[in-house]
Amino acid sequence: MNNKLVKIANKYQAIKFNENNYSVGGGLSDGAFASKRHQDAKYDEGKLTEGQATQLFKKATELEIEVVKAVINYAVPNMEWHHAGKLPKQYGGGMKKTYFLNNTEIVDLATNWESYFEKYQISIEAKKTAEQIKKELESKKFEFLQANAKKLERTTNQPNYFYKTAQEMNGKYGWFDSTYKSYNMTEYFSGWEFESQEKYQEFLNIK
């Protein structure tokens, strides 16, 4: 562990934070468009916002800010958060969320940064591998469908040996996915029809 991380760990080990933030009560704070709990966390010496923590660990590790933020989110996937500020209309409006890390989480990050960083990198590689395997499987299945099945678009009846790719209805504002929906409307199915159960089963067994 480098000296800068040691200093962070030592500093935040000596600070306590409000562990019972919910006792502050709900609702908006006076004089600020933020919740009372947000203001309590904001002025708590034992807590940092996600942005502040990211800058702190960026300086300590000299890594790119995107990497630092990703490692923090990997290590602390369920951060404390509170409402503060307004979201622009193009993002749905309402109130924004501010995320916080407490001193226990900060100390843990500083103490185990190298381990978290290594595990994060492994998780990224595992995700890439899984995505590649999925892509290859989808390609293999598509080639099999093209060679052994007939493509059907928006038919009202599903054949016996049918691999469904879409389930839709045509509403007032156009076509929409009707999976898990129940309306008194004609339902249309798209997919691939096999001539025999053997070929259909062979397709289902592709791994």
C-alpha positions as CSV (number, residue, x, y, z in Angstrom):
1,M,0.0,0.0,0.0
2,N,1.5,3.4,-1.0
3,N,2.0,6.2,1.5
4,K,-0.9,8.3,0.3
5,L,-3.3,5.4,0.8
6,V,-1.9,4.8,4.3
7,K,-2.5,8.5,5.1
8,I,-6.1,8.3,3.9
9,A,-6.7,5.1,6.0
10,N,-5.1,6.7,9.1
11,K,-7.0,10.0,8.7
12,Y,-10.5,8.4,8.4
13,Q,-9.8,5.7,11.1
14,A,-9.7,8.6,13.6
15,I,-13.1,10.1,12.4
16,K,-16.5,8.9,13.4
17,F,-19.6,9.4,11.3
18,N,-23.4,9.5,12.0
19,E,-24.5,5.9,11.6
20,N,-28.1,6.7,12.3
21,N,-28.7,9.2,9.5
22,Y,-32.4,8.2,9.3
23,S,-33.0,9.7,12.8
24,V,-32.6,13.2,11.1
25,G,-36.0,12.7,9.6
26,G,-37.3,13.0,6.1
27,G,-38.4,16.0,3.9
28,L,-36.5,18.9,2.5
29,S,-34.0,21.0,4.4
30,D,-34.6,24.6,5.1
31,G,-32.9,27.0,2.7
32,A,-31.7,24.2,0.3
33,F,-33.3,22.1,-2.4
34,A,-32.0,18.9,-0.7
35,S,-33.3,16.4,1.8
36,K,-32.5,16.8,5.5
37,R,-30.5,13.5,5.4
38,H,-28.5,14.8,2.4
39,Q,-27.5,17.9,4.4
40,D,-26.6,15.8,7.4
41,A,-24.4,13.6,5.3
42,K,-22.9,16.5,3.4
43,Y,-21.6,18.2,6.6
44,D,-20.6,14.9,8.3
45,E,-16.8,14.8,8.7
46,G,-16.8,11.1,8.4
47,K,-18.4,11.0,5.0
48,L,-17.4,12.0,1.4
49,T,-19.6,12.3,-1.6
50,E,-18.7,9.8,-4.4
51,G,-17.2,12.7,-6.4
52,Q,-15.0,13.8,-3.5
53,A,-13.9,10.2,-2.8
54,T,-13.1,9.7,-6.5
55,Q,-10.8,12.8,-6.5
56,L,-9.2,11.7,-3.3
57,F,-8.3,8.3,-4.6
58,K,-7.3,9.6,-8.0
59,K,-4.6,11.8,-6.3
60,A,-3.5,8.9,-4.2
61,T,-3.3,6.3,-7.0
62,E,-2.6,8.5,-10.0
63,L,-5.1,6.4,-12.0
64,E,-7.6,7.7,-14.6
65,I,-10.7,9.2,-12.9
66,E,-13.0,6.7,-14.8
67,V,-11.0,3.8,-13.5
68,V,-11.0,5.1,-9.9
69,K,-14.7,5.6,-10.0
70,A,-15.3,2.1,-11.4
71,V,-13.1,0.5,-8.6
72,I,-15.0,2.5,-5.9
73,N,-18.3,1.3,-7.3
74,Y,-17.0,-2.2,-7.5
75,A,-15.9,-2.1,-3.9
76,V,-19.0,-0.3,-2.6
77,P,-21.9,-1.3,-4.8
78,N,-24.6,-0.1,-2.5
79,M,-23.6,3.4,-1.4
80,E,-25.6,5.6,0.9
81,W,-27.6,8.1,-1.1
82,H,-29.8,11.1,-0.6
83,H,-31.9,13.5,-2.8
84,A,-30.4,16.9,-3.7
85,G,-30.9,19.2,-6.6
86,K,-33.1,19.0,-9.7
87,L,-32.7,16.7,-12.7
88,P,-33.1,18.4,-16.1
89,K,-36.3,17.6,-17.9
90,Q,-34.5,15.6,-20.6
91,Y,-33.4,13.2,-17.8
92,G,-36.9,12.8,-16.5
93,G,-37.1,15.6,-14.0
94,G,-37.4,15.1,-10.3
95,M,-34.6,15.2,-7.8
96,K,-31.0,14.1,-8.3
97,K,-29.3,11.6,-6.1
98,T,-26.0,12.2,-4.3
99,Y,-24.0,9.2,-3.2
100,F,-21.8,9.1,-0.1
101,L,-19.1,6.9,1.4
102,N,-18.6,6.7,5.1
103,N,-15.2,6.5,6.9
104,T,-15.4,2.7,7.3
105,E,-15.8,2.3,3.6
106,I,-13.1,4.9,2.9
107,V,-10.6,3.1,5.2
108,D,-11.5,-0.3,3.7
109,L,-10.9,1.1,0.2
110,A,-7.6,2.7,1.2
111,T,-6.4,-0.4,3.0
112,N,-7.4,-2.9,0.3
113,W,-7.1,-0.7,-2.9
114,E,-4.7,-3.0,-4.7
115,S,-6.9,-6.1,-4.0
116,Y,-10.1,-4.3,-5.2
117,F,-8.3,-2.9,-8.3
118,E,-7.0,-6.4,-9.2
119,K,-10.5,-8.0,-8.6
120,Y,-12.1,-5.2,-10.7
121,Q,-9.7,-5.9,-13.6
122,I,-10.5,-9.6,-13.4
123,S,-14.2,-8.9,-13.4
124,I,-13.8,-6.8,-16.5
125,E,-11.9,-9.5,-18.3
126,A,-14.5,-12.1,-17.2
127,K,-17.2,-9.9,-18.6
128,K,-15.4,-9.5,-21.9
129,T,-15.0,-13.3,-22.1
130,A,-18.6,-13.9,-21.3
131,E,-19.7,-11.3,-23.9
132,Q,-17.5,-13.0,-26.5
133,I,-18.9,-16.4,-25.7
134,K,-22.4,-15.1,-26.0
135,K,-21.7,-13.4,-29.3
136,E,-20.2,-16.6,-30.7
137,L,-23.2,-18.6,-29.5
138,E,-25.7,-16.2,-31.1
139,S,-23.7,-16.3,-34.3
140,K,-23.7,-20.1,-34.3
141,K,-27.5,-20.2,-33.6
142,F,-28.2,-17.7,-36.4
143,E,-26.2,-19.7,-38.9
144,F,-28.2,-22.8,-37.9
145,L,-31.5,-21.0,-38.3
146,Q,-30.6,-19.7,-41.7
147,A,-29.7,-23.2,-42.9
148,N,-32.5,-25.2,-41.3
149,A,-35.5,-23.0,-40.6
150,K,-37.9,-20.6,-42.4
151,K,-38.2,-17.0,-41.1
152,L,-41.7,-15.8,-40.3
153,E,-42.8,-12.2,-39.7
154,R,-45.8,-11.2,-37.7
155,T,-47.9,-14.3,-38.1
156,T,-51.0,-14.8,-35.9
157,N,-50.5,-18.5,-35.4
158,Q,-47.4,-20.2,-34.0
159,P,-46.3,-23.4,-35.8
160,N,-45.5,-26.6,-33.9
161,Y,-41.8,-26.2,-34.1
162,F,-41.3,-22.5,-33.7
163,Y,-38.5,-20.4,-32.2
164,K,-40.1,-17.1,-31.3
165,T,-38.0,-13.9,-31.5
166,A,-40.8,-11.3,-31.1
167,Q,-44.4,-11.1,-29.7
168,E,-46.2,-7.9,-30.7
169,M,-49.5,-6.1,-31.0
170,N,-50.4,-3.2,-33.3
171,G,-51.8,-0.4,-31.2
172,K,-53.0,3.2,-31.7
173,Y,-49.4,4.4,-31.7
174,G,-47.9,1.5,-33.7
175,W,-46.3,-1.8,-32.9
176,F,-45.3,-2.7,-29.3
177,D,-43.9,-5.7,-27.5
178,S,-46.9,-7.6,-26.0
179,T,-44.9,-10.1,-24.0
180,Y,-46.4,-10.4,-20.5
181,K,-49.3,-8.1,-21.5
182,S,-53.0,-9.0,-21.8
183,Y,-55.1,-6.8,-24.2
184,N,-58.1,-7.7,-26.3
185,M,-56.1,-7.3,-29.5
186,T,-54.7,-9.6,-32.2
187,E,-51.2,-10.8,-31.2
188,Y,-48.5,-11.4,-33.9
189,F,-45.4,-13.6,-33.6
190,S,-42.1,-13.4,-35.4
191,G,-39.5,-16.1,-35.5
192,W,-38.3,-19.2,-37.2
193,E,-40.2,-22.4,-38.2
194,F,-38.6,-25.8,-38.3
195,E,-39.9,-28.6,-40.4
196,S,-39.2,-31.3,-37.9
197,Q,-39.0,-31.8,-34.1
198,E,-35.5,-33.2,-34.6
199,K,-34.1,-30.0,-36.1
200,Y,-35.9,-27.9,-33.6
201,Q,-34.4,-29.9,-30.7
202,E,-31.0,-29.8,-32.4
203,F,-31.2,-26.0,-32.4
204,L,-32.3,-25.9,-28.7
205,N,-29.3,-28.0,-27.8
206,I,-26.7,-25.7,-29.4
207,K,-24.2,-24.5,-26.7
